Amino acid sequence: MATRESPFELVVLGDSVTWGSGLPEEGKWWWLVRGWLELKLGRPVHPQVLAHSLAVIVPNAGEDTKPPAWGEIRFKYPSITYQALSDPRLSDPGPGAIDLVLVDGGINDLGPANLLLPWRSPQWVRDQAAEFCGRKMKNLLLLMLDRFLKARVIVTGYYPIVSSQTSFAGVLAPLLPFRQRVIDLSTAWRQATDQWLEWAVEEANLHLISGCSKRRSRTGAPSASSGAASAVASSPWIPSARSTWPSIRTAWAPKRTPTPSCRRSARCCLLLPECGRSRSYTQ
């Protein structure tokens, strides 16, 4: 059992957003979450950061097991799936002792450069979001929840790659004739990923709640394991209202109302930034 002095265990998985590309460590959003948790809990927080720039969700058996590079170096592997399920760096402590997992993913499976190609269509972007931020993320979350048995999992969304406020100068100057087209592609990506990540989180929570309901139908009472996983929304250390983290739109899932005892099985939530700055996640 954790004591007041024992570390709160935090794991950071994903791509450049969770890694915090280009930022000093104290400016990365997971670092700010760490400081916030230490202040609220009165306990040290022990982070294990496996995220890195350009990471993809889809695994590759040949590439994933190679020694990882420094997180700032843009390389697809280890994949986010490998980070979550097989990475030997996650060992002190192991997955059973983790309290909180921060994870994102999907944009590098799409290939962010595709959002700057004017011959791509918004529908193509939406289809890619459905595949990677929807189906692939849902499958990953289901496996993660089975591995990190006591952890809450926070999935973060994406901000637009370009917008009406983007300066089409310098490296983007050749795209100026297609400015509105690439803005439309980024808008489609942002809207579709919000939708599909929320769906993935909801489906993962419904899977847990369904398992709880089945146990209740057999035993007439919630199992010890379902009682141990307290609801994300009622957690004293995760903010659940705009007044706490005003720049974050918080989408709790599932939308369908479970019974109070089964609601404790829900362990995923989604945080979506409202502006185009990574610092908005924790400001």
Helices and strands as residue ranges (DSSP letters): E 8-13, H 16-19, G 25-27, H 29-41, E 45-49, H 61-64, H 80-85, G 95-97, E 100-103, H 107-110, G 112-116, H 122-129, I 130-136, H 137-147, E 152-156, G 170-178, H 179-219, H 224-228, G 232-234, E 248-252, H 260-263, E 268-273, G 278-281
